[in-house]
């Protein structure tokens, strides 16, 4: 029977708690911000990482994923800023052969937003993804273990 079913049924089979854990739980901590990030990406890192830490959703192993989110955030804001400067003319370009195509700035914006969304989902940073993420517990999820004669459930 799956572990979640054992838990949902009150652990009637009296399995030990360590057998019902199905994931590792690394220590919750904010990883060091990489130096190569764009200035706006570093600002986003400083804004979002304490919130993720507070929710137990970031660990030292998440440096690359958090970096990718922040860097794409900075690229998206940069591209959107450029599009705002250009106005509607910035959305479409005309090629040398006369074809109209999506502008490079709009392509950069769309791609960065797409990548941002992927990493936002990993950290539960969108309304629909919040129900799918699980925080890492702070310390032993099951305490020091049951006293003799007690069960975890």
N, C-alpha and C positions, 0 to 999 in steps of 0.2 A: 504494500500500500504506500502511496506517496507520503512524504513527510508532512506536507500541509494537511493531508486528511487525518493523520494521527493527531496533529495539534487541534484541528477543528472538532474532532470527536472527544477532546479532553484527554488524549493520550491513554485510552483505555488499555492499550497493550503494555503500558508502563515502560516504554522505551526510555533509555537514559537520554538526558538532554543533549549530550554531545552527538548522539545519533540523529537528532532532529534538526540540528543546524545544517543548513545546506549551502551556506556561502561563507567566504572568509570575511573578516571584518577588520580591515587595516585601521590604524589610528587616524582619527579625524584631525587634520591639520591643513593649513594653507601652505602649498608648496612655494618655493622661492620664485619670484617673478623673473623670467628670463630677460637678459639685457637686450636681446635682439628685437624685442617687441617695439612696434611703433609707439610714439608718445601717447596717442589716444588709446591704444590697446593697454598700455600700462595703467592709464587712468581707469579704464573699465575693469581691469584686474583688481585694482584697489577698491572699486565700488562693489563688485559682485562677490569676491572671495570671502569677505567676512560674513556675508549673508549665507553663502553655501556652507561655511564652517559652522555657523550657528545652527543650521538645519542638519548637520552631520552628513553633508553630501559631497565633501571634498576631502581628499587624502593626499599625501605626498606623491602617490603614484599618478595623480591626475594632472600633473604639470603640463604634459603635452596637449591633452584634451582642452584644458582651460586656456592654454596659450593659443590654440587654434581658434577657439571661440572668440577670444579677445582680439586677436589679429584680424579675423574676418569682420568683427564689429567695426574696427577702425577703418578697414577698407570700405565697408558698406557706407559708413558715415562720410568718408572722403568722396566716394563716387556720388552719393546723394547731394553733397554740398556742391560738387561740380555741375551736376544736373540742374540744381536750383539756379546757379549762376547762368547757365545756358538757356534756361527756360524750355519751352516746348521744342525749340530747334535742337536741343541737346538729345532728344529722344531718338531721332532718326537721322541717318547719314545717307548721302547719295554717293554711290561708288563712281569710279571713273567711267564705267560703262553705262551709267544712268540708272542703275537699280537702287531702290531705297531699301535700307537695311537698318536693323536695330543698332544704335550707336554703341561705340566701345564702352562709354561710361555707363550706359544702361546694362550692358552685358556684365561689366565688373560688379555693378550694384546687385544684379540678380544672382550672380554666382556667389558673391560674398554672403548675401542673405540666405541662400540655400545652404551653404556650409555652416553658417551661424545656427540655423534652425536645427541641423543635425546634432550639433554639440549642445544646444539648449535642451534638446530632448534627453540627452544623456544625463544632464544635471537636473532635470525636472524644472526647467526654467520657462516652460510654457504651460498654460492651463491644462491642456490635454495630457501632458506627460507627467504631471505631478503625481497622479495616481499610480504610475508605473515605476517610480523610483523608491528605493528603500534606503533610509539613512543608516550609516554605520553606527552601531551602538557605542557609547562611551564606556568602556570597561566590559566586564563579563556580563553578557546578556542574562545569564541564569544565576548570577550571584556566586556564592561560594559553594553552592550545591545544597541539596536538602539535608536536613537532620535525619538521623536514623528513623525510619518509619514514615517519613514524609515523602511526598512526590513533588515533582515540579509543577504539576497541574492540579 
